[in-house]
Amino acid sequence: MKRIGILSDTHGHWDDRFADYFKDCDEVWHAGDIGDYGIIERLQETVPVVRAVNGNIDHGMVKRKCKELEIFNVEGVKVLLTHIGGYPGRWAKGMKQLLRDEQIGLMVDGHSHILKVIYDKELHLLHINPGAAGMAGWHKVRTLVKLTIDGEDMRDCEVIELG
């Protein structure tokens, strides 16, 4: 069983509450638009495993150290982490086929600054966009997500509003 913290679109903004909310997590996943690699380093001080992808505003160290897309397994669930992926019914070009071909069980992305947790009945996968955790953008409420993965069971999805 693993507890996962998920965030996106920090745009270089660190909030000490990230560490507070994620301190009980086994892993934290950042779905891009990190803005400053220092965000990743601070998350690494908080949790044992940090996975991150770059987003469309990222450059420099973030672009060099973080790929555009990651596929990995956690507790028997195949996960795809990216920045721009769309969502059920409106997948980005080529994403639906990739999700199908890779038999993804959990897809996490960012970019829209819109919190979404949607189950795709056609592809049999859970899609999570944690919204935006940073200050840049049009969103009014900054959000984080926490999720428990226990074998193929994904549960205890918690949305955290930072204001």
C-alpha positions as a Markdown table, in Angstrom:
| # | Residue | x | y | z |
|---|---|---|---|---|
| 1 | Met | 0.0 | 0.0 | 0.0 |
| 2 | Lys | 1.3 | 3.5 | -0.9 |
| 3 | Arg | 0.0 | 6.9 | -0.2 |
| 4 | Ile | 0.6 | 9.3 | -3.1 |
| 5 | Gly | 0.7 | 13.1 | -3.1 |
| 6 | Ile | -0.1 | 14.8 | -6.5 |
| 7 | Leu | 0.4 | 18.3 | -7.6 |
| 8 | Ser | 1.0 | 20.4 | -10.7 |
| 9 | Asp | 1.5 | 23.8 | -12.0 |
| 10 | Thr | 3.6 | 25.3 | -9.1 |
| 11 | His | 5.2 | 27.7 | -11.6 |
| 12 | Gly | 8.2 | 28.1 | -9.2 |
| 13 | His | 6.0 | 28.8 | -6.1 |
| 14 | Trp | 6.8 | 26.8 | -3.0 |
| 15 | Asp | 4.3 | 26.7 | -0.1 |
| 16 | Asp | 5.5 | 25.1 | 3.2 |
| 17 | Arg | 2.1 | 23.4 | 3.4 |
| 18 | Phe | 3.2 | 21.1 | 0.5 |
| 19 | Ala | 5.6 | 19.4 | 3.0 |
| 20 | Asp | 2.9 | 19.4 | 5.7 |
| 21 | Tyr | 0.3 | 17.8 | 3.6 |
| 22 | Phe | 2.7 | 15.3 | 1.9 |
| 23 | Lys | 4.7 | 14.2 | 5.0 |
| 24 | Asp | 2.7 | 11.0 | 5.3 |
| 25 | Cys | 3.1 | 10.1 | 1.6 |
| 26 | Asp | 5.4 | 7.4 | 0.2 |
| 27 | Glu | 5.7 | 9.3 | -3.1 |
| 28 | Val | 4.9 | 12.7 | -4.6 |
| 29 | Trp | 4.1 | 13.2 | -8.3 |
| 30 | His | 4.5 | 16.6 | -9.9 |
| 31 | Ala | 2.6 | 16.8 | -13.3 |
| 32 | Gly | 4.7 | 19.6 | -14.8 |
| 33 | Asp | 5.0 | 23.4 | -15.0 |
| 34 | Ile | 7.4 | 23.1 | -12.0 |
| 35 | Gly | 9.0 | 26.4 | -12.8 |
| 36 | Asp | 12.1 | 25.9 | -10.6 |
| 37 | Tyr | 14.0 | 22.7 | -9.9 |
| 38 | Gly | 14.2 | 23.8 | -6.2 |
| 39 | Ile | 10.6 | 22.7 | -5.9 |
| 40 | Ile | 11.6 | 19.1 | -6.7 |
| 41 | Glu | 14.5 | 19.3 | -4.3 |
| 42 | Arg | 12.3 | 20.5 | -1.4 |
| 43 | Leu | 9.8 | 17.7 | -2.1 |
| 44 | Gln | 12.7 | 15.2 | -2.0 |
| 45 | Glu | 13.4 | 16.4 | 1.5 |
| 46 | Thr | 9.8 | 15.5 | 2.4 |
| 47 | Val | 9.1 | 12.1 | 0.9 |
| 48 | Pro | 11.2 | 9.1 | -0.1 |
| 49 | Val | 10.2 | 9.2 | -3.9 |
| 50 | Val | 9.5 | 12.2 | -6.1 |
| 51 | Arg | 8.4 | 11.7 | -9.7 |
| 52 | Ala | 8.1 | 14.7 | -12.0 |
| 53 | Val | 7.6 | 15.6 | -15.6 |
| 54 | Asn | 8.3 | 18.9 | -17.3 |
| 55 | Gly | 5.6 | 21.2 | -18.6 |
| 56 | Asn | 5.3 | 23.8 | -21.3 |
| 57 | Ile | 6.8 | 26.6 | -19.2 |
| 58 | Asp | 9.7 | 24.6 | -17.9 |
| 59 | His | 13.3 | 25.1 | -19.1 |
| 60 | Gly | 16.8 | 24.8 | -17.8 |
| 61 | Met | 17.4 | 22.2 | -15.0 |
| 62 | Val | 13.8 | 21.1 | -15.0 |
| 63 | Lys | 13.8 | 20.3 | -18.7 |
| 64 | Arg | 17.2 | 18.5 | -18.3 |
| 65 | Lys | 16.2 | 16.4 | -15.3 |
| 66 | Cys | 12.5 | 15.7 | -16.0 |
| 67 | Lys | 11.1 | 13.9 | -19.0 |
| 68 | Glu | 7.9 | 15.0 | -20.8 |
| 69 | Leu | 6.2 | 11.7 | -20.0 |
| 70 | Glu | 6.8 | 8.9 | -17.5 |
| 71 | Ile | 5.2 | 5.4 | -17.4 |
| 72 | Phe | 5.8 | 3.4 | -14.2 |
| 73 | Asn | 4.2 | 0.8 | -12.0 |
| 74 | Val | 3.0 | 1.4 | -8.4 |
| 75 | Glu | 1.5 | -1.4 | -6.4 |
| 76 | Gly | 0.5 | -3.2 | -9.5 |
| 77 | Val | -1.1 | -0.1 | -11.2 |
| 78 | Lys | 0.4 | 1.1 | -14.4 |
| 79 | Val | 0.7 | 4.9 | -14.2 |
| 80 | Leu | 1.2 | 7.5 | -16.9 |
| 81 | Leu | 2.4 | 11.0 | -15.7 |
| 82 | Thr | 2.6 | 13.9 | -18.1 |
| 83 | His | 1.7 | 17.6 | -18.3 |
| 84 | Ile | -0.6 | 17.9 | -21.3 |
| 85 | Gly | -2.8 | 14.9 | -21.7 |
| 86 | Gly | -6.4 | 15.9 | -21.8 |
| 87 | Tyr | -9.1 | 14.0 | -20.0 |
| 88 | Pro | -11.8 | 11.4 | -20.7 |
| 89 | Gly | -13.7 | 12.4 | -23.8 |
| 90 | Arg | -11.1 | 15.1 | -24.7 |
| 91 | Trp | -7.8 | 13.4 | -24.8 |
| 92 | Ala | -4.8 | 15.2 | -26.3 |
| 93 | Lys | -3.8 | 13.9 | -29.8 |
| 94 | Gly | -2.5 | 10.4 | -29.6 |
| 95 | Met | -3.1 | 10.0 | -25.9 |
| 96 | Lys | -6.1 | 7.7 | -26.1 |
| 97 | Gln | -4.2 | 5.2 | -28.2 |
| 98 | Leu | -1.1 | 5.4 | -25.9 |
| 99 | Leu | -3.3 | 4.8 | -22.8 |
| 100 | Arg | -5.0 | 1.8 | -24.5 |
| 101 | Asp | -1.7 | 0.4 | -25.9 |
| 102 | Glu | 0.1 | 0.7 | -22.6 |
| 103 | Gln | -2.9 | -0.5 | -20.6 |
| 104 | Ile | -2.7 | 2.4 | -18.2 |
| 105 | Gly | -4.7 | 2.2 | -15.0 |
| 106 | Leu | -4.1 | 5.7 | -13.7 |
| 107 | Met | -3.3 | 8.8 | -15.8 |
| 108 | Val | -2.1 | 12.0 | -14.1 |
| 109 | Asp | -1.6 | 15.3 | -15.9 |
| 110 | Gly | -1.8 | 19.1 | -15.2 |
| 111 | His | -1.8 | 22.1 | -17.5 |
| 112 | Ser | -5.4 | 23.2 | -17.3 |
| 113 | His | -5.3 | 24.4 | -13.7 |
| 114 | Ile | -8.7 | 22.7 | -13.4 |
| 115 | Leu | -9.0 | 20.0 | -10.7 |
| 116 | Lys | -10.5 | 16.8 | -12.3 |
| 117 | Val | -10.9 | 13.3 | -11.0 |
| 118 | Ile | -12.7 | 11.2 | -13.6 |
| 119 | Tyr | -13.0 | 7.5 | -14.2 |
| 120 | Asp | -12.9 | 6.6 | -17.9 |
| 121 | Lys | -15.3 | 3.7 | -18.4 |
| 122 | Glu | -14.1 | 3.0 | -22.0 |
| 123 | Leu | -10.4 | 2.7 | -21.1 |
| 124 | His | -10.9 | 1.4 | -17.6 |
| 125 | Leu | -8.6 | 4.0 | -16.0 |
| 126 | Leu | -8.7 | 6.7 | -13.4 |
| 127 | His | -7.7 | 10.2 | -14.6 |
| 128 | Ile | -6.5 | 12.8 | -12.1 |
| 129 | Asn | -5.6 | 16.4 | -12.8 |
| 130 | Pro | -4.7 | 18.0 | -9.4 |
| 131 | Gly | -5.4 | 21.5 | -10.5 |
| 132 | Ala | -2.8 | 24.1 | -9.8 |
| 133 | Ala | -0.7 | 24.5 | -6.7 |
| 134 | Gly | 1.1 | 27.7 | -7.7 |
| 135 | Met | 0.2 | 31.3 | -7.7 |
| 136 | Ala | 0.4 | 31.9 | -11.5 |
| 137 | Gly | -2.7 | 31.5 | -13.6 |
| 138 | Trp | -6.4 | 32.2 | -13.6 |
| 139 | His | -7.4 | 29.7 | -10.9 |
| 140 | Lys | -8.9 | 31.0 | -7.7 |
| 141 | Val | -8.2 | 28.0 | -5.4 |
| 142 | Arg | -4.9 | 26.2 | -5.3 |
| 143 | Thr | -5.3 | 22.5 | -4.9 |
| 144 | Leu | -3.4 | 19.3 | -4.2 |
| 145 | Val | -4.5 | 15.6 | -4.3 |
| 146 | Lys | -3.7 | 12.6 | -2.2 |
| 147 | Leu | -4.5 | 9.0 | -3.1 |
| 148 | Thr | -4.0 | 5.6 | -1.7 |
| 149 | Ile | -2.9 | 2.8 | -4.1 |
| 150 | Asp | -3.3 | -0.7 | -2.6 |
| 151 | Gly | -2.7 | -3.3 | -5.2 |
| 152 | Glu | -5.2 | -2.5 | -8.0 |
| 153 | Asp | -7.4 | -0.7 | -5.4 |
| 154 | Met | -7.2 | 3.1 | -5.7 |
| 155 | Arg | -9.0 | 4.8 | -2.8 |
| 156 | Asp | -9.1 | 7.6 | -0.2 |
| 157 | Cys | -8.8 | 10.3 | -2.8 |
| 158 | Glu | -8.5 | 13.5 | -0.9 |
| 159 | Val | -8.6 | 17.0 | -2.4 |
| 160 | Ile | -6.7 | 19.7 | -0.4 |
| 161 | Glu | -7.6 | 23.3 | -1.0 |
| 162 | Leu | -4.8 | 25.8 | -0.2 |
| 163 | Gly | -6.9 | 28.9 | -0.9 |
